Amino acid sequence: MRIAIIGAGYVGLVSAACFAEFGTDVVAVDADAAKVEALSAGRIPIYEPGLDRLVAENVKDGRLTFTTDLKAALREAAAVFLAVGTPSRRGDGHADLSYVFAAAEQAAREAEAPFVLVTKSTVPVGTGAKLRELVARVRPDLDIVVASNPEFLREGSAIGDFMRPDRVVIGADSDRAFAVLRRLYRPLYLIETPIIATSIETAELIKYAANAFLATKVTFINEIADLCERVGADVHDVSRGMGLDGRIGRKFLHPGPGYGGSCFPKDTLALARTARDAGAPVTLVEATIAANEARKRAMAERMLALLGAPAGKRVAVLGLAFKPETDDMREAPSLAILPRLVSAGVEVVAFDPVAMPNARPLLPAAVSYAGNALAAAEGADAVMLLTEWNEFRAITPERLKAAMRGRLIFDCRNAWDPLAMREAGLDYRGVGRG
């Protein structure tokens, strides 16, 4: 089978490489000629563990190609996936679907034969119906059917998520669409991956509902962590006691400085706006959005309070990306926290293993950057851990203390052992640890 994927960004590139690994012939289309040239030469524009190897191997074997020529990519393609961006629309928070509709229209105009048009991008409920109307209007002579196949990729572990998913969701109203997508995912039958076949509207909502629930879970444990600090409880024991309940589960019960990234912030906002428009407001999700924004601000204020007189103090910030194993800075807590520290007169020195090139244009010019974690901590009055990279976990308290001028540690991810830190003479503060 041959497929085309429109959009060689994060979702499109990972999907293209993984479908090719399944044995499918994949053509990834992108309007950015420089990106296509780089990808064809094996240069990957994003950081995702293992993706460079997977792309290189499938390009070498001839199953994966990149092009700017949509018309050529569509030839003999049984399915065309839309993997373009759906950012939050400025002003109202609705998902901006202009790229989705533009790509769909262009594909319909350029097509020479029928195909299945599949939304891999995250789109609000009702988008599939609009796409169906669009392609029918543009190309009434072609039997183009529409389907939804939402992605559930976690940055930093996207390849594993695609190759060994918890489930595959297929939304369609056509037997042909179901047949094509089931054939594409046939390699997953061997590991008995559940495949949910449903309507397009249901598939679209599954994606938003899943992300909103996980974001709510993160926000819930952050607020429980605040309560733990007030009453002398330990949030880690609370999380474990909750997570062992099979109805709740252990994942996403780790306190921190708030969620960020490409999905949770925009998807919760888009769901809230869509629900309001439909007359069925999701007030729990709306409260989650507000609480998460407040969480980021609160972490900055807590750091300032711990410093006492912050002006002139030097703080080493370890981690800038919204999570480890990615260089993604979208909605990262650091983007709210570091500007507040700088505005209070704090001298901020930051380090992140991969995200600094992306972070520099987004953070105040006053922020300086170090070559490694200990260099950032050199002469610092305090260290603030924002992203729990494994290399930070490996730093011994003794080495940290030797590098610092002060003794204050604010571990926003609870990545370090409090007892070991305090035994080394450091003033350790975690989140929700009583």
C-alpha positions in Angstrom: 0.0 0.0 0.0 1.1 3.6 -0.7 0.0 6.6 1.4 0.8 10.3 1.5 1.2 12.4 4.6 0.7 16.1 4.3 2.9 17.9 6.9 6.3 16.8 8.0 6.2 18.3 11.4 6.3 16.3 14.7 3.2 14.1 14.1 3.6 13.8 10.4 7.3 12.9 10.5 6.8 10.3 13.3 3.8 8.8 11.6 5.5 8.6 8.2 8.6 6.9 9.7 6.6 4.4 11.7 4.2 3.6 8.8 7.2 3.0 6.6 8.6 0.7 9.3 5.4 -1.3 9.1 6.3 -1.9 5.4 4.1 0.8 3.8 5.3 3.0 1.0 5.1 6.5 2.4 5.5 9.9 0.8 5.7 12.8 3.2 4.7 16.2 1.7 5.7 19.6 3.1 5.6 23.1 1.6 9.0 23.9 3.2 11.6 23.0 0.5 14.5 23.4 3.0 12.9 21.0 5.4 12.3 18.5 2.6 15.9 18.7 1.5 17.1 18.3 5.1 14.9 15.3 5.7 15.9 13.6 2.5 19.5 14.0 3.6 18.8 12.5 7.0 18.8 15.8 9.0 16.0 15.7 11.5 14.6 19.2 12.6 13.2 18.0 15.9 14.6 16.1 18.9 12.9 12.7 19.4 14.9 9.7 20.6 15.4 7.1 17.8 13.6 9.1 15.1 16.8 9.9 13.1 17.7 6.2 12.9 14.2 5.2 11.8 14.0 7.9 9.1 17.4 7.1 7.8 16.8 3.4 7.6 13.4 3.7 5.8 14.7 6.3 3.4 17.6 4.0 2.5 15.3 1.1 2.0 13.1 3.2 -0.3 9.9 3.0 1.7 10.0 6.7 2.9 10.4 9.7 0.7 10.0 13.4 1.1 8.7 15.9 -1.5 7.1 19.3 -2.0 5.2 18.0 -5.0 1.7 17.1 -3.7 0.4 16.0 -7.1 3.1 13.4 -7.4 2.7 12.2 -3.8 -1.0 11.6 -4.4 -0.5 9.2 -7.3 -1.6 5.7 -6.3 -2.1 6.8 -2.7 -4.9 4.8 -1.1 -4.9 7.2 1.9 -3.9 10.8 2.4 -3.2 11.8 6.0 -3.6 15.4 7.2 -0.8 16.1 9.8 -0.7 19.9 9.7 -0.8 22.2 12.7 -4.0 23.2 14.6 -2.7 25.9 16.9 -5.0 27.9 19.3 -6.6 30.7 17.4 -5.5 34.1 18.9 -8.2 35.8 20.9 -10.7 33.0 21.5 -8.7 29.7 22.0 -10.6 27.8 19.3 -8.4 25.5 17.2 -7.2 27.2 14.0 -8.2 24.8 11.2 -7.1 26.9 8.3 -4.1 24.6 7.6 -6.3 21.5 7.7 -8.9 22.9 5.3 -6.3 24.3 2.9 -4.4 21.0 2.8 -7.6 19.1 2.2 -8.7 21.4 -0.6 -5.4 21.2 -2.3 -5.3 17.4 -2.1 -8.8 17.2 -3.6 -7.9 19.5 -6.4 -4.7 17.8 -7.3 -6.0 14.2 -7.0 -6.4 12.0 -10.1 -8.1 9.1 -8.4 -10.2 8.5 -5.3 -8.6 8.2 -1.9 -9.4 8.1 1.8 -8.7 11.5 3.5 -7.6 10.9 7.1 -7.3 13.5 9.8 -4.2 12.7 11.9 -4.1 16.3 13.2 -6.1 17.0 16.4 -9.3 18.6 15.3 -12.5 19.6 17.1 -15.7 17.6 16.8 -17.5 18.4 13.5 -14.3 18.9 11.5 -14.7 15.6 9.6 -18.2 16.6 8.5 -16.9 19.9 7.2 -14.1 18.2 5.4 -16.6 15.8 3.8 -18.6 18.8 2.5 -15.4 20.6 1.3 -14.0 17.7 -0.8 -17.5 16.9 -2.2 -17.8 20.5 -3.4 -14.3 20.7 -4.8 -14.2 17.3 -6.5 -17.8 16.0 -7.0 -16.3 13.7 -9.7 -14.2 11.8 -7.2 -15.3 9.4 -4.4 -13.1 10.9 -1.7 -14.2 9.6 1.7 -13.2 11.1 5.1 -11.9 9.4 8.2 -10.4 10.3 11.6 -7.4 8.6 13.0 -6.2 10.7 16.0 -2.7 10.3 17.3 -1.7 9.6 20.9 2.0 10.3 20.8 4.0 11.4 23.8 7.0 13.5 23.0 10.1 11.7 24.1 8.6 8.2 23.5 6.6 8.8 20.3 8.0 5.8 18.3 7.2 3.3 21.0 3.7 4.9 21.3 3.1 4.4 17.6 4.6 1.0 17.3 3.1 -0.4 20.5 0.0 1.7 21.1 -2.6 1.3 23.9 -5.2 1.5 21.2 -5.9 2.7 17.6 -9.0 4.8 17.0 -10.6 4.8 13.6 -13.6 7.0 12.9 -15.4 6.7 9.6 -18.7 6.3 7.9 -17.4 4.3 5.0 -16.6 0.6 4.7 -13.8 1.5 2.3 -12.2 3.9 4.9 -12.3 1.2 7.6 -10.8 -1.4 5.3 -7.9 0.9 4.2 -7.0 1.9 7.8 -7.4 -1.6 9.2 -5.0 -2.8 6.5 -2.5 -0.1 7.4 -2.5 -1.1 11.0 -2.5 -4.8 10.3 1.1 -5.3 11.8 -0.4 -4.3 15.2 -2.8 -7.3 15.1 0.1 -9.5 16.0 0.4 -7.8 19.4 -3.4 -7.7 19.8 -3.7 -3.9 19.9 -7.3 -2.9 20.5 -8.8 -1.1 17.5 -11.8 1.1 18.2 -14.0 1.5 15.1 -16.5 4.3 15.6 -18.0 7.4 14.0 -15.9 10.4 12.9 -17.4 12.6 15.6 -16.7 10.1 18.4 -13.1 9.6 17.2 -12.5 13.4 17.2 -13.9 13.7 20.7 -11.9 10.7 22.1 -8.6 12.6 21.5 -9.7 15.7 23.2 -11.4 13.9 26.1 -8.3 11.8 26.7 -5.9 14.8 26.8 -8.3 16.8 28.9 -8.6 14.0 31.5 -4.9 13.6 31.7 -4.4 17.4 32.1 -7.0 17.3 34.9 -5.2 14.5 36.6 -2.0 16.4 36.6 -3.6 19.5 37.9 -5.5 17.6 40.6 -2.3 16.1 42.1 -0.6 19.6 41.9 -3.4 21.0 44.1 -3.2 18.0 46.4 0.5 18.7 46.7 -0.2 22.2 47.9 -2.6 20.7 50.5 0.1 18.2 51.6 2.5 21.1 52.3 -0.1 22.8 54.5 -1.1 19.7 56.6 2.3 17.9 56.8 1.5 15.0 54.4 3.7 13.6 51.7 2.2 13.8 48.2 4.3 10.9 46.9 2.6 8.5 49.4 -0.7 10.1 48.6 -0.1 9.5 44.9 0.9 5.9 45.5 -2.1 5.2 47.7 -4.3 6.6 45.0 -2.6 5.1 42.0 -2.8 1.5 43.3 -6.5 1.8 43.0 -7.2 0.2 39.6 -9.9 2.7 38.9 -7.4 5.6 39.1 -4.0 4.3 38.0 -0.5 5.5 38.8 0.3 7.5 35.7 0.1 11.3 35.6 0.1 11.6 39.4 3.4 13.3 39.8 3.4 16.9 41.1 5.3 19.6 39.3 5.2 23.2 38.0 2.3 22.7 35.7 1.7 21.0 32.3 2.9 22.4 29.0 3.7 21.1 25.5 2.0 21.0 22.2 -1.1 19.1 23.2 -2.5 19.7 26.7 -2.7 23.5 26.7 -4.3 23.9 23.3 -6.5 20.8 23.4 -8.0 21.7 26.8 -8.7 25.2 25.6 -10.2 24.0 22.3 -12.4 21.5 24.0 -13.6 24.1 26.5 -14.5 26.5 23.6 -16.1 23.8 21.6 -18.2 22.7 24.5 -19.3 26.2 25.2 -20.4 26.6 21.6 -22.3 23.4 21.8 -24.2 24.5 24.9 -22.6 21.8 27.1 -19.8 23.6 29.0 -17.0 21.4 30.5 -16.5 23.5 33.7 -14.1 20.9 35.1 -11.8 21.4 32.1 -12.2 25.2 32.3 -11.1 25.0 36.0 -8.1 22.9 35.0 -6.9 25.5 32.5 -7.2 28.3 35.1 -5.5 26.2 37.8 -2.6 25.2 35.5 -1.8 28.8 34.6 -2.0 29.8 38.2 0.4 26.9 39.1 3.2 28.3 36.9 2.9 31.7 38.4 2.8 30.2 41.9 6.1 28.3 41.3 7.8 31.6 40.4 6.4 33.4 43.5 7.5 30.5 45.7 11.1 30.7 44.4 11.1 34.4 45.1 9.8 33.9 48.6 12.5 31.3 49.3 15.2 33.7 48.2 13.9 36.3 50.7 15.5 39.3 49.1 15.7 38.1 45.5 17.3 41.2 43.8 20.9 40.4 42.9 20.6 36.7 43.9 21.9 34.1 41.4 19.6 31.2 40.5 20.6 28.2 38.4 17.6 26.9 36.5 18.0 23.3 35.4 15.6 22.3 32.5 13.7 24.5 30.1 11.7 22.1 27.9 8.2 21.3 29.2 9.4 17.6 29.8 12.5 15.6 29.4 13.6 13.9 26.1 12.3 16.7 24.0 13.4 20.2 22.9 9.8 21.4 22.8 9.3 24.8 24.5 5.6 25.2 23.7 3.8 26.4 26.9 6.7 25.2 29.0 6.5 26.3 32.7 9.9 27.9 32.2 8.4 30.5 29.9 6.2 31.8 32.7 8.7 31.3 35.6 12.0 32.7 34.3 10.6 36.1 33.1 9.1 36.6 36.6 12.4 35.8 38.3 14.2 38.3 36.0 11.7 41.0 36.6 12.4 40.6 40.3 16.1 41.3 39.8 17.2 37.7 39.9 20.3 36.7 37.9 19.2 33.6 36.1 21.6 31.1 34.6 19.9 28.2 32.7 20.9 24.9 31.3 18.9 22.3 29.3 20.5 19.4 27.5 18.7 20.0 24.1 16.2 22.8 24.4 18.4 25.9 24.8 18.4 26.8 21.1 14.6 26.9 21.1 14.5 28.6 24.5 16.8 31.6 23.8 14.4 33.5 21.5 11.5 33.0 23.9 13.2 34.0 27.2 14.4 37.4 28.4 17.7 38.6 27.0 19.0 38.8 30.6 18.9 35.0 31.0 22.4 33.5 30.5 23.1 29.9 29.6 25.7 27.4 30.8 27.4 24.5 29.1 26.2 21.9 31.7 24.3 21.6 34.9 27.2 22.1 37.3 28.4 25.1 35.4 25.0 26.7 35.8 25.2 26.0 39.5 28.6 27.5 39.9 28.4 30.4 42.4 24.5 30.1 42.5 22.6 31.1 45.6 19.9 28.6 44.7 19.1 25.9 42.2 15.7 25.4 40.7 14.9 22.2 38.9 12.2 22.5 36.3 12.7 19.5 34.0 13.6 16.1 35.3 16.3 15.0 32.8 18.0 11.9 33.9 21.4 13.6 33.9 20.1 16.0 36.6 19.0 13.1 38.7 22.5 11.7 38.6 24.1 14.8 40.1 25.3 14.0 43.6 24.4 16.4 46.4 28.1 16.8 47.2 29.0 18.0 43.7 26.0 20.4 43.7 27.0 21.8 47.1 30.6 22.2 46.0 29.6 24.2 43.0 27.1 26.5 44.7 27.6 29.6 46.7 24.4 29.2 48.6 22.5 26.1 49.9 18.9 26.5 48.6 17.5 23.8 46.3 14.0 24.1 44.9 13.1 20.8 43.3 9.9 21.4 41.3 9.8 17.8 40.1 10.8 16.0 43.3 13.6 14.3 41.3 16.2 14.3 44.1 16.3 12.5 47.4 15.4 15.0 50.1 17.3 13.1 52.8 20.5 12.8 50.8 20.3 16.5 50.0 19.8 17.5 53.6 22.5 15.2 54.8 24.9 17.0 52.4 24.0 20.3 54.1 21.7 21.6 51.4 18.4 23.4 52.2 16.1 21.2 50.1 12.6 22.2 49.2 10.4 19.9 47.1 6.7 20.0 46.1 4.1 18.6 48.4 6.5 16.8 50.8 5.1 18.1 54.1 
